[in-house]
Amino acid sequence: MAINKILCACGSGLGSSLMVHMNTEEVLKKLGRPDIEVDHSTISDINPEAADLFVVGGDLADFVTNVPDEKKIVLKNILDKDELEAKLREHLG
């Protein structure tokens, strides 16, 4: 699956999703993939067609059950860039 857009989401679409958005862009640059579009939004905006990959915190995992597992990353710790990098590597191949 080609990944062209990643959507980071949280409850309000302002706080933690913005932080994960910035961390995701940083990790993608490190991985040599700055071409992937990253955005952030509220959890209510998530539908499987909105992006190729979704990133949410573990506390919101129950809200993305409509998204197939291969299209989502659920973080145990939204501040842990190493966890984010490892999970992005899995999805990017």
N, CA, C and O atoms as a GROMACS GRO file, in nm:
protein
  372
    1MET      N    1   0.084  -0.118   0.000
    1MET     CA    2   0.000   0.000   0.000
    1MET      C    3   0.089   0.125   0.000
    1MET      O    4   0.176   0.141   0.086
    2ALA      N    5   0.067   0.211  -0.096
    2ALA     CA    6   0.142   0.336  -0.102
    2ALA      C    7   0.086   0.434   0.000
    2ALA      O    8  -0.035   0.450   0.013
    3ILE      N    9   0.175   0.500   0.070
    3ILE     CA   10   0.133   0.599   0.169
    3ILE      C   11   0.170   0.737   0.118
    3ILE      O   12   0.288   0.772   0.104
    4ASN      N   13   0.067   0.816   0.091
    4ASN     CA   14   0.086   0.953   0.044
    4ASN      C   15   0.039   1.055   0.145
    4ASN      O   16   0.084   1.169   0.144
    5LYS      N   17  -0.053   1.013   0.234
    5LYS     CA   18  -0.106   1.106   0.334
    5LYS      C   19  -0.123   1.034   0.467
    5LYS      O   20  -0.176   0.923   0.473
    6ILE      N   21  -0.079   1.100   0.574
    6ILE     CA   22  -0.094   1.051   0.711
    6ILE      C   23  -0.176   1.152   0.788
    6ILE      O   24  -0.150   1.273   0.781
    7LEU      N   25  -0.276   1.105   0.861
    7LEU     CA   26  -0.359   1.192   0.942
    7LEU      C   27  -0.340   1.156   1.089
    7LEU      O   28  -0.363   1.042   1.129
    8CYS      N   29  -0.299   1.253   1.168
    8CYS     CA   30  -0.283   1.237   1.313
    8CYS      C   31  -0.408   1.294   1.378
    8CYS      O   32  -0.452   1.403   1.342
    9ALA      N   33  -0.464   1.223   1.474
    9ALA     CA   34  -0.591   1.269   1.532
    9ALA      C   35  -0.591   1.261   1.684
    9ALA      O   36  -0.525   1.176   1.745
   10CYS      N   37  -0.668   1.353   1.743
   10CYS     CA   38  -0.693   1.353   1.887
   10CYS      C   39  -0.836   1.401   1.910
   10CYS      O   40  -0.909   1.427   1.815
   11GLY      N   41  -0.874   1.412   2.033
   11GLY     CA   42  -1.010   1.449   2.066
   11GLY      C   43  -1.053   1.584   2.014
   11GLY      O   44  -1.164   1.597   1.963
   12SER      N   45  -0.967   1.685   2.026
   12SER     CA   46  -1.005   1.820   1.984
   12SER      C   47  -0.941   1.861   1.850
   12SER      O   48  -0.983   1.960   1.790
   13GLY      N   49  -0.842   1.788   1.806
   13GLY     CA   50  -0.774   1.822   1.681
   13GLY      C   51  -0.674   1.935   1.694
   13GLY      O   52  -0.627   1.988   1.593
   14LEU      N   53  -0.641   1.973   1.817
   14LEU     CA   54  -0.551   2.087   1.838
   14LEU      C   55  -0.424   2.053   1.914
   14LEU      O   56  -0.316   2.095   1.874
   15GLY      N   57  -0.435   1.980   2.022
   15GLY     CA   58  -0.321   1.959   2.112
   15GLY      C   59  -0.231   1.845   2.074
   15GLY      O   60  -0.131   1.863   2.005
   16SER      N   61  -0.268   1.727   2.118
   16SER     CA   62  -0.179   1.613   2.096
   16SER      C   63  -0.167   1.576   1.949
   16SER      O   64  -0.061   1.528   1.907
   17SER      N   65  -0.272   1.597   1.870
   17SER     CA   66  -0.261   1.563   1.728
   17SER      C   67  -0.160   1.654   1.657
   17SER      O   68  -0.090   1.610   1.567
   18LEU      N   69  -0.153   1.780   1.697
   18LEU     CA   70  -0.055   1.871   1.639
   18LEU      C   71   0.086   1.828   1.678
   18LEU      O   72   0.178   1.833   1.595
   19MET      N   73   0.104   1.788   1.801
   19MET     CA   74   0.236   1.742   1.847
   19MET      C   75   0.278   1.616   1.771
   19MET      O   76   0.392   1.605   1.727
   20VAL      N   77   0.186   1.521   1.757
   20VAL     CA   78   0.217   1.398   1.682
   20VAL      C   79   0.240   1.431   1.535
   20VAL      O   80   0.326   1.370   1.471
   21HIS      N   81   0.166   1.525   1.482
   21HIS     CA   82   0.186   1.571   1.344
   21HIS      C   83   0.330   1.619   1.324
   21HIS      O   84   0.398   1.577   1.230
   22MET      N   85   0.377   1.707   1.413
   22MET     CA   86   0.513   1.760   1.403
   22MET      C   87   0.617   1.649   1.420
   22MET      O   88   0.716   1.646   1.348
   23ASN      N   89   0.595   1.558   1.514
   23ASN     CA   90   0.687   1.446   1.534
   23ASN      C   91   0.689   1.355   1.411
   23ASN      O   92   0.794   1.305   1.372
   24THR      N   93   0.573   1.333   1.351
   24THR     CA   94   0.565   1.248   1.233
   24THR      C   95   0.642   1.309   1.118
   24THR      O   96   0.716   1.238   1.048
   25GLU      N   97   0.628   1.439   1.096
   25GLU     CA   98   0.705   1.506   0.990
   25GLU      C   99   0.855   1.492   1.016
   25GLU      O  100   0.932   1.467   0.923
   26GLU      N  101   0.895   1.509   1.140
   26GLU     CA  102   1.037   1.497   1.176
   26GLU      C  103   1.089   1.356   1.147
   26GLU      O  104   1.196   1.339   1.090
   27VAL      N  105   1.012   1.256   1.188
   27VAL     CA  106   1.054   1.117   1.166
   27VAL      C  107   1.056   1.084   1.017
   27VAL      O  108   1.147   1.016   0.970
   28LEU      N  109   0.957   1.132   0.942
   28LEU     CA  110   0.955   1.106   0.798
   28LEU      C  111   1.076   1.167   0.729
   28LEU      O  112   1.131   1.107   0.636
   29LYS      N  113   1.119   1.285   0.771
   29LYS     CA  114   1.241   1.346   0.715
   29LYS      C  115   1.361   1.258   0.744
   29LYS      O  116   1.445   1.234   0.658
   30LYS      N  117   1.368   1.209   0.868
   30LYS     CA  118   1.479   1.121   0.908
   30LYS      C  119   1.481   0.994   0.824
   30LYS      O  120   1.588   0.943   0.790
   31LEU      N  121   1.363   0.944   0.789
   31LEU     CA  122   1.351   0.822   0.710
   31LEU      C  123   1.363   0.848   0.560
   31LEU      O  124   1.352   0.755   0.480
   32GLY      N  125   1.385   0.974   0.522
   32GLY     CA  126   1.399   1.007   0.381
   32GLY      C  127   1.267   1.012   0.306
   32GLY      O  128   1.264   0.993   0.185
   33ARG      N  129   1.157   1.038   0.378
   33ARG     CA  130   1.025   1.043   0.316
   33ARG      C  131   0.951   1.174   0.344
   33ARG      O  132   0.837   1.171   0.389
   34PRO      N  133   1.016   1.288   0.319
   34PRO     CA  134   0.948   1.416   0.344
   34PRO      C  135   0.836   1.443   0.243
   34PRO      O  136   0.761   1.539   0.257
   35ASP      N  137   0.824   1.356   0.142
   35ASP     CA  138   0.721   1.371   0.039
   35ASP      C  139   0.581   1.333   0.087
   35ASP      O  140   0.482   1.368   0.023
   36ILE      N  141   0.572   1.263   0.199
   36ILE     CA  142   0.443   1.220   0.251
   36ILE      C  143   0.375   1.337   0.321
   36ILE      O  144   0.432   1.399   0.411
   37GLU      N  145   0.252   1.366   0.281
   37GLU     CA  146   0.173   1.473   0.342
   37GLU      C  147   0.127   1.430   0.481
   37GLU      O  148   0.080   1.318   0.499
   38VAL      N  149   0.140   1.519   0.578
   38VAL     CA  150   0.095   1.492   0.714
   38VAL      C  151  -0.002   1.603   0.755
   38VAL      O  152   0.023   1.721   0.730
   39ASP      N  153  -0.111   1.564   0.818
   39ASP     CA  154  -0.208   1.660   0.866
   39ASP      C  155  -0.259   1.613   1.002
   39ASP      O  156  -0.229   1.501   1.043
   40HIS      N  157  -0.335   1.697   1.070
   40HIS     CA  158  -0.394   1.658   1.198
   40HIS      C  159  -0.538   1.706   1.203
   40HIS      O  160  -0.577   1.802   1.138
   41SER      N  161  -0.617   1.634   1.284
   41SER     CA  162  -0.759   1.664   1.290
   41SER      C  163  -0.820   1.601   1.415
   41SER      O  164  -0.750   1.543   1.498
   42THR      N  165  -0.952   1.614   1.425
   42THR     CA  166  -1.022   1.551   1.536
   42THR      C  167  -1.049   1.405   1.505
   42THR      O  168  -1.054   1.365   1.389
   43ILE      N  169  -1.066   1.327   1.606
   43ILE     CA  170  -1.095   1.185   1.592
   43ILE      C  171  -1.225   1.164   1.514
   43ILE      O  172  -1.241   1.063   1.446
   44SER      N  173  -1.318   1.259   1.525
   44SER     CA  174  -1.446   1.244   1.455
   44SER      C  175  -1.432   1.258   1.303
   44SER      O  176  -1.522   1.218   1.229
   45ASP      N  177  -1.322   1.314   1.256
   45ASP     CA  178  -1.299   1.328   1.112
   45ASP      C  179  -1.238   1.203   1.049
   45ASP      O  180  -1.217   1.199   0.928
   46ILE      N  181  -1.209   1.104   1.129
   46ILE     CA  182  -1.145   0.985   1.074
   46ILE      C  183  -1.247   0.896   1.004
   46ILE      O  184  -1.346   0.852   1.063
   47ASN      N  185  -1.220   0.872   0.878
   47ASN     CA  186  -1.288   0.769   0.802
   47ASN      C  187  -1.182   0.706   0.714
   47ASN      O  188  -1.085   0.773   0.678
   48PRO      N  189  -1.196   0.581   0.677
   48PRO     CA  190  -1.090   0.510   0.605
   48PRO      C  191  -1.042   0.577   0.477
   48PRO      O  192  -0.930   0.549   0.432
   49GLU      N  193  -1.122   0.662   0.416
   49GLU     CA  194  -1.083   0.727   0.292
   49GLU      C  195  -1.012   0.861   0.313
   49GLU      O  196  -0.962   0.919   0.217
   50ALA      N  197  -1.007   0.912   0.435
   50ALA     CA  198  -0.950   1.044   0.462
   50ALA      C  199  -0.798   1.048   0.447
   50ALA      O  200  -0.741   1.154   0.421
   51ALA      N  201  -0.732   0.934   0.462
   51ALA     CA  202  -0.585   0.928   0.452
   51ALA      C  203  -0.544   0.783   0.427
   51ALA      O  204  -0.625   0.691   0.432
   52ASP      N  205  -0.416   0.766   0.398
   52ASP     CA  206  -0.362   0.632   0.376
   52ASP      C  207  -0.320   0.565   0.506
   52ASP      O  208  -0.314   0.443   0.516
   53LEU      N  209  -0.290   0.649   0.608
   53LEU     CA  210  -0.246   0.598   0.737
   53LEU      C  211  -0.291   0.697   0.845
   53LEU      O  212  -0.286   0.818   0.826
   54PHE      N  213  -0.334   0.643   0.958
   54PHE     CA  214  -0.383   0.724   1.069
   54PHE      C  215  -0.298   0.697   1.192
   54PHE      O  216  -0.259   0.583   1.218
   55VAL      N  217  -0.268   0.803   1.268
   55VAL     CA  218  -0.190   0.790   1.390
   55VAL      C  219  -0.271   0.849   1.505
   55VAL      O  220  -0.311   0.965   1.502
   56VAL      N  221  -0.295   0.766   1.609
   56VAL     CA  222  -0.369   0.811   1.727
   56VAL      C  223  -0.302   0.757   1.852
   56VAL      O  224  -0.224   0.661   1.846
   57GLY      N  225  -0.332   0.819   1.964
   57GLY     CA  226  -0.284   0.770   2.093
   57GLY      C  227  -0.368   0.650   2.137
   57GLY      O  228  -0.481   0.632   2.093
   58GLY      N  229  -0.311   0.569   2.223
   58GLY     CA  230  -0.377   0.449   2.272
   58GLY      C  231  -0.511   0.475   2.337
   58GLY      O  232  -0.600   0.390   2.334
   59ASP      N  233  -0.526   0.592   2.397
   59ASP     CA  234  -0.652   0.626   2.463
   59ASP      C  235  -0.767   0.644   2.364
   59ASP      O  236  -0.884   0.645   2.403
   60LEU      N  237  -0.734   0.658   2.236
   60LEU     CA  238  -0.837   0.679   2.134
   60LEU      C  239  -0.852   0.559   2.040
   60LEU      O  240  -0.922   0.568   1.940
   61ALA      N  241  -0.787   0.449   2.072
   61ALA     CA  242  -0.792   0.332   1.984
   61ALA      C  243  -0.934   0.284   1.959
   61ALA      O  244  -0.964   0.237   1.849
   62ASP      N  245  -1.021   0.294   2.057
   62ASP     CA  246  -1.159   0.249   2.042
   62ASP      C  247  -1.237   0.333   1.942
   62ASP      O  248  -1.342   0.290   1.893
   63PHE      N  249  -1.187   0.453   1.911
   63PHE     CA  250  -1.257   0.542   1.818
   63PHE      C  251  -1.219   0.518   1.672
   63PHE      O  252  -1.279   0.578   1.583
   64VAL      N  253  -1.121   0.434   1.646
   64VAL     CA  254  -1.078   0.409   1.509
   64VAL      C  255  -1.098   0.263   1.469
   64VAL      O  256  -1.024   0.209   1.387
   65THR      N  257  -1.197   0.201   1.526
   65THR     CA  258  -1.225   0.061   1.493
   65THR      C  259  -1.275   0.045   1.350
   65THR      O  260  -1.270  -0.065   1.296
   66ASN      N  261  -1.324   0.152   1.289
   66ASN     CA  262  -1.371   0.146   1.150
   66ASN      C  263  -1.257   0.151   1.050
   66ASN      O  264  -1.279   0.134   0.930
   67VAL      N  265  -1.135   0.173   1.098
   67VAL     CA  266  -1.017   0.179   1.011
   67VAL      C  267  -0.944   0.045   1.020
   67VAL      O  268  -0.916  -0.002   1.131
   68PRO      N  269  -0.913  -0.017   0.906
   68PRO     CA  270  -0.839  -0.144   0.909
   68PRO      C  271  -0.705  -0.131   0.981
   68PRO      O  272  -0.641  -0.025   0.974
   69ASP      N  273  -0.661  -0.236   1.048
   69ASP     CA  274  -0.536  -0.233   1.124
   69ASP      C  275  -0.416  -0.191   1.039
   69ASP      O  276  -0.327  -0.123   1.089
   70GLU      N  277  -0.414  -0.230   0.913
   70GLU     CA  278  -0.299  -0.196   0.828
   70GLU      C  279  -0.296  -0.047   0.790
   70GLU      O  280  -0.199  -0.001   0.731
   71LYS      N  281  -0.401   0.027   0.826
   71LYS     CA  282  -0.406   0.170   0.795
   71LYS      C  283  -0.396   0.256   0.920
   71LYS      O  284  -0.423   0.376   0.914
   72LYS      N  285  -0.357   0.196   1.034
   72LYS     CA  286  -0.350   0.279   1.155
   72LYS      C  287  -0.230   0.243   1.241
   72LYS      O  288  -0.182   0.129   1.243
   73ILE      N  289  -0.186   0.344   1.312
   73ILE     CA  290  -0.081   0.331   1.412
   73ILE      C  291  -0.141   0.380   1.543
   73ILE      O  292  -0.190   0.493   1.552
   74VAL      N  293  -0.137   0.296   1.644
   74VAL     CA  294  -0.184   0.333   1.777
   74VAL      C  295  -0.061   0.341   1.866
   74VAL      O  296   0.009   0.242   1.888
   75LEU      N  297  -0.036   0.460   1.918
   75LEU     CA  298   0.083   0.484   2.000
   75LEU      C  299   0.054   0.461   2.148
   75LEU      O  300  -0.047   0.508   2.200
   76LYS      N  301   0.143   0.390   2.214
   76LYS     CA  302   0.133   0.374   2.360
   76LYS      C  303   0.170   0.505   2.429
   76LYS      O  304   0.111   0.542   2.530
   77ASN      N  305   0.270   0.574   2.371
   77ASN     CA  306   0.318   0.700   2.428
   77ASN      C  307   0.335   0.799   2.314
   77ASN      O  308   0.426   0.786   2.232
   78ILE      N  309   0.247   0.899   2.308
   78ILE     CA  310   0.250   0.992   2.196
   78ILE      C  311   0.375   1.080   2.194
   78ILE      O  312   0.403   1.146   2.094
   79LEU      N  313   0.451   1.082   2.302
   79LEU     CA  314   0.574   1.161   2.308
   79LEU      C  315   0.698   1.083   2.264
   79LEU      O  316   0.804   1.141   2.244
   80ASP      N  317   0.684   0.952   2.249
   80ASP     CA  318   0.797   0.864   2.221
   80ASP      C  319   0.825   0.858   2.071
   80ASP      O  320   0.757   0.786   1.997
   81LYS      N  321   0.924   0.934   2.026
   81LYS     CA  322   0.957   0.937   1.884
   81LYS      C  323   1.016   0.805   1.836
   81LYS      O  324   1.002   0.770   1.718
   82ASP      N  325   1.081   0.731   1.925
   82ASP     CA  326   1.135   0.601   1.887
   82ASP      C  327   1.022   0.503   1.854
   82ASP      O  328   1.031   0.429   1.756
   83GLU      N  329   0.917   0.504   1.935
   83GLU     CA  330   0.802   0.419   1.908
   83GLU      C  331   0.738   0.459   1.774
   83GLU      O  332   0.707   0.373   1.692
   84LEU      N  333   0.720   0.589   1.754
   84LEU     CA  334   0.661   0.638   1.630
   84LEU      C  335   0.746   0.597   1.510
   84LEU      O  336   0.692   0.551   1.409
   85GLU      N  337   0.877   0.614   1.521
   85GLU     CA  338   0.965   0.576   1.411
   85GLU      C  339   0.957   0.428   1.380
   85GLU      O  340   0.948   0.389   1.263
   86ALA      N  341   0.959   0.344   1.482
   86ALA     CA  342   0.952   0.200   1.461
   86ALA      C  343   0.822   0.161   1.390
   86ALA      O  344   0.822   0.079   1.298
   87LYS      N  345   0.712   0.220   1.433
   87LYS     CA  346   0.583   0.186   1.374
   87LYS      C  347   0.569   0.243   1.233
   87LYS      O  348   0.507   0.179   1.147
   88LEU      N  349   0.624   0.360   1.208
   88LEU     CA  350   0.624   0.414   1.072
   88LEU      C  351   0.708   0.327   0.979
   88LEU      O  352   0.670   0.302   0.865
   89ARG      N  353   0.823   0.281   1.028
   89ARG     CA  354   0.908   0.192   0.946
   89ARG      C  355   0.831   0.068   0.903
   89ARG      O  356   0.841   0.024   0.789
   90GLU      N  357   0.754   0.011   0.996
   90GLU     CA  358   0.674  -0.108   0.964
   90GLU      C  359   0.578  -0.081   0.849
   90GLU      O  360   0.562  -0.164   0.760
   91HIS      N  361   0.516   0.033   0.851
   91HIS     CA  362   0.415   0.066   0.751
   91HIS      C  363   0.476   0.112   0.619
   91HIS      O  364   0.416   0.094   0.513
   92LEU      N  365   0.594   0.171   0.624
   92LEU     CA  366   0.657   0.221   0.502
   92LEU      C  367   0.737   0.115   0.431
   92LEU      O  368   0.770   0.130   0.314
   93GLY      N  369   0.768   0.008   0.502
   93GLY     CA  370   0.840  -0.103   0.440
   93GLY      C  371   0.986  -0.087   0.426
   93GLY      O  372   1.053  -0.176   0.375
   0.00000   0.00000   0.00000
